[in-house]
Amino acid sequence: MVTARIGIIGGSGLYQMPELKEIEEIAIETPFGKPSDAFIVGTLEGVRVAFLPRHGRGHRILPTELPFRANIYAMKLLGVERILSASAVGSLQERYAPLDMVIPDQFFDRTRARAHESTFFGDGIVAHITFAHPVCAELGDVLEASCQAVGVRVHRGGTYLCMEGPAFSTKAESHVYRSWGMDVIGMTNLQEAKLAREAEICYATLALVTDYDCWHEEHDAVSVETVVENLNKNVRNAQLVMREAVRRLNAADRRCECGSALKNAIFTAPDLWPEATTKRLEAIIGKYKPSGR
């Protein structure tokens, strides 16, 4: 049963959407455990939306501890087809100033301890999704237009480097990432993007710039106080952007290929799918399952 077709994942500082009406909390159990928190499902701009605070209310979960698979699988169970993800990031380039917003179109993986949270597959069923373009371009278009409508400074495109954390970068690391041409740095969005693609859900990131990381000569020590201060300033703008994006998506057909990402990606012959794994992945691979299984 479809509860919401649009999902919003709120990052650091974005723990609620005050404009949500007709709210209900939904606690979901998935084959991959519990999500970060109960979902807050409500009506926004006349549309049913499922909101999830990524780190849990009160910010209780480290980036490495996040139940990425449970979060995305739960979105799938709720009927979500599009995920808008808000995330705090540091800037690796002068042009992205604190309080700006960036809509990245690429990711670069520098995580080390999340292999088990980077794919739904394994245990007898192998799939290799296409991930050259990890962000839904149509969803990115909507976010860009929404930022412009709200009046925030937005940059379209760029690479989000996903680091392990929880500590911020060393100065040496920050300079290396800049030399590689990376644009912003965060700790969470890569795994979400991969899993959303496997779940055939559109995904795009709204990156909220809080600081210049430690490479900048005037910002060579990223303080938590600065990050939190800028984050709080950006949260309201992010809420307004999300509201505008939901309004626009309500009138937009889903014409991208995200909804059929697994069509040619599952390499294992269906007659060899283990029963337990097939059952666990039912919400994702059920439509590709042979009749009678």
C-alpha positions in Angstrom: 0.0 0.0 0.0 1.5 3.4 -1.1 1.8 5.7 1.9 3.9 8.4 0.2 5.6 8.8 -3.2 8.1 11.4 -2.1 10.7 10.9 0.7 12.8 13.5 2.4 15.9 12.6 4.3 17.0 15.4 6.7 20.6 15.6 7.6 22.4 17.4 10.4 20.1 20.1 11.8 17.2 19.2 9.6 15.2 17.1 12.0 11.7 18.1 11.0 9.5 19.8 8.4 7.3 22.3 10.2 4.9 22.7 7.2 3.9 19.0 7.3 0.2 18.6 8.2 -1.9 15.6 9.1 1.1 13.9 10.6 1.5 10.4 11.6 4.6 8.5 12.9 5.3 5.2 11.3 7.8 2.8 12.8 9.0 0.3 10.3 10.9 -3.0 10.6 12.8 -4.1 7.5 14.8 -7.2 6.7 17.9 -5.0 7.3 16.8 -3.9 10.8 15.3 -0.6 12.0 15.7 2.7 10.2 17.3 5.7 11.9 14.0 6.7 13.5 10.3 6.5 13.0 9.1 8.1 9.8 7.1 11.3 10.0 4.5 11.0 7.3 2.4 14.0 6.5 0.9 16.3 3.9 3.1 19.0 2.3 1.7 21.2 -0.5 -1.1 18.7 -0.8 1.2 15.8 -1.2 1.9 12.9 1.1 5.6 12.9 2.1 7.7 10.6 4.2 10.3 12.4 6.3 13.2 10.7 8.0 15.8 12.3 10.2 19.0 10.7 9.0 20.9 10.7 12.3 17.7 10.2 14.4 16.0 12.8 16.4 18.5 14.4 18.8 21.4 13.4 16.4 22.2 10.0 18.0 23.8 8.1 15.1 27.3 8.4 13.7 27.7 8.4 9.9 29.5 5.0 10.0 26.7 3.6 12.2 23.8 4.7 9.9 21.4 1.9 8.9 21.5 2.9 5.2 19.9 -0.2 3.9 17.1 -0.1 6.4 16.4 3.6 5.7 16.2 3.1 1.9 14.3 -0.2 2.1 11.8 1.4 4.4 11.3 4.2 1.9 10.6 1.5 -0.7 8.1 -0.2 1.6 6.2 3.1 2.0 5.9 3.4 -1.8 8.5 6.2 -2.2 9.6 6.8 -5.8 11.7 9.9 -5.3 14.1 10.9 -2.5 15.2 14.4 -1.7 18.2 14.3 0.6 19.5 17.3 2.5 23.1 17.1 3.8 25.6 19.4 5.5 28.9 19.6 3.6 32.2 21.4 3.7 33.4 23.3 0.7 36.6 22.3 -1.1 36.5 25.2 -3.7 36.4 28.9 -3.2 33.3 29.4 -5.3 31.1 27.4 -2.8 30.8 29.8 0.1 29.3 29.0 3.5 25.5 29.2 3.4 25.5 28.3 -0.4 23.6 25.2 -1.6 25.1 22.7 -4.1 23.3 20.1 -6.1 26.1 17.6 -6.9 25.9 15.2 -9.8 28.8 13.0 -8.9 30.1 11.1 -5.9 33.6 9.9 -4.9 33.9 7.2 -2.2 36.5 7.6 0.6 34.6 5.4 3.1 36.2 2.3 4.5 33.9 0.6 6.9 30.5 0.5 5.1 30.8 -2.4 2.6 27.8 -4.2 4.2 25.7 -1.0 3.9 26.5 -0.2 0.3 24.3 -2.8 -1.5 21.2 -4.8 -0.9 22.6 -7.7 -2.9 24.7 -10.7 -2.0 23.8 -14.0 -0.3 23.2 -15.7 -3.6 21.8 -12.9 -5.8 24.3 -10.7 -7.7 23.4 -7.4 -9.2 25.6 -4.7 -10.8 23.7 -1.4 -11.3 24.8 1.3 -13.7 26.1 4.2 -11.6 28.0 6.4 -14.0 25.4 9.1 -13.3 24.5 8.5 -9.7 22.0 11.3 -9.3 18.6 11.6 -11.0 19.0 14.5 -13.4 15.2 15.2 -13.4 15.2 15.5 -9.6 18.3 17.7 -9.8 16.5 20.0 -12.2 13.6 20.3 -9.7 15.9 21.1 -6.8 17.7 23.7 -8.8 14.5 25.4 -9.9 13.2 25.3 -6.3 16.4 26.9 -5.0 16.0 29.7 -7.5 12.3 30.2 -6.6 13.2 30.5 -2.9 16.0 32.9 -3.7 19.0 31.0 -2.3 22.4 30.9 -3.9 22.7 27.5 -5.6 25.4 25.7 -7.7 24.3 22.9 -10.1 26.8 20.0 -10.5 30.0 19.1 -8.9 31.4 16.1 -7.0 30.5 15.2 -3.4 33.4 13.3 -1.7 32.1 11.0 0.9 34.5 10.5 3.7 34.3 8.1 6.6 34.4 10.5 9.6 33.4 11.2 12.2 36.4 13.5 12.5 36.8 16.2 9.9 39.7 16.1 7.4 43.3 16.8 8.1 44.7 19.8 6.3 46.8 17.4 4.1 43.7 15.4 3.1 41.8 18.6 2.4 44.5 19.8 0.0 44.7 16.5 -1.7 40.9 16.4 -2.3 41.1 19.9 -3.8 43.9 18.8 -6.1 41.6 15.9 -7.3 39.0 18.4 -8.3 36.5 17.5 -5.6 33.9 20.1 -4.8 32.2 19.4 -1.5 32.8 16.9 1.3 30.4 15.1 3.5 29.9 11.8 5.3 26.6 10.2 4.3 25.2 10.5 0.8 27.1 8.0 -1.3 25.6 4.9 0.2 22.1 6.4 0.0 22.5 7.1 -3.7 23.7 3.6 -4.4 20.9 1.9 -2.5 18.3 4.2 -3.9 19.4 3.2 -7.4 19.2 -0.5 -6.5 15.8 0.2 -5.1 14.8 2.0 -8.3 14.1 5.2 -6.5 15.1 8.6 -7.9 17.7 10.3 -5.7 19.2 13.8 -5.5 21.2 15.7 -2.9 20.7 19.2 -1.6 24.1 19.9 -0.1 24.2 22.7 2.5 27.6 24.4 2.7 28.6 25.1 6.3 32.3 25.9 6.0 35.4 25.9 3.8 36.8 22.8 5.4 40.4 23.2 6.7 42.2 24.0 3.4 41.2 27.7 3.4 43.8 29.9 5.0 41.1 31.7 6.9 39.4 28.5 7.9 42.2 26.1 8.7 40.5 24.7 11.8 36.9 23.7 11.2 35.1 24.5 14.5 31.9 22.7 15.5 30.5 26.0 16.6 30.9 27.5 13.1 29.5 24.5 11.4 26.4 24.4 13.7 25.9 28.2 13.4 25.9 28.1 9.6 23.9 24.9 9.5 21.1 26.5 11.6 21.0 29.5 9.2 20.6 27.2 6.2 18.1 24.8 7.7 15.1 27.1 7.2 16.1 27.7 3.6 16.4 24.0 3.1 12.9 23.5 4.4 11.6 26.1 2.0 13.4 24.5 -0.9 12.1 21.1 -0.1 8.5 22.4 0.2 8.9 24.1 -3.3 10.4 20.9 -4.7 7.5 18.8 -3.4 5.0 21.2 -5.0 6.8 20.9 -8.4 7.2 17.2 -8.2 3.5 16.7 -7.6 2.9 18.0 -11.2 5.9 16.3 -12.8 5.7 12.9 -14.5 8.5 10.4 -13.7 10.2 10.0 -17.1 13.7 9.0 -16.0 15.2 5.5 -16.1 15.6 5.2 -12.3 12.5 3.2 -12.0 13.9 0.4 -14.2 17.5 0.4 -12.9 17.5 -3.3 -12.1 16.0 -4.4 -15.4 19.3 -5.7 -16.8 21.4 -5.5 -13.6 20.6 -8.8 -11.9 23.2 -11.3 -13.2 22.0 -14.3 -11.2 19.5 -16.5 -13.1 16.1 -16.3 -11.4 15.9 -20.1 -11.0 19.0 -19.9 -8.8 17.8 -17.2 -6.5 17.9 -18.6 -2.9 14.4 -18.5 -1.3 15.5 -16.6 1.8 17.3 -13.9 -0.2 14.4 -13.6 -2.6 12.0 -13.1 0.3 14.3 -10.5 1.9 14.5 -8.5 -1.3 10.9 -8.8 -2.2 10.2 -5.1 -2.2 13.0 -4.5 -4.6 13.2 -7.5 -6.9 9.6 -8.8 -6.7 8.6 -7.5 -10.1 11.5 -9.4 -11.7 10.7 -12.7 -9.9 9.5 -15.5 -12.2 5.8 -16.4 -11.7 5.4 -19.2 -9.3 8.3 -18.3 -7.1 
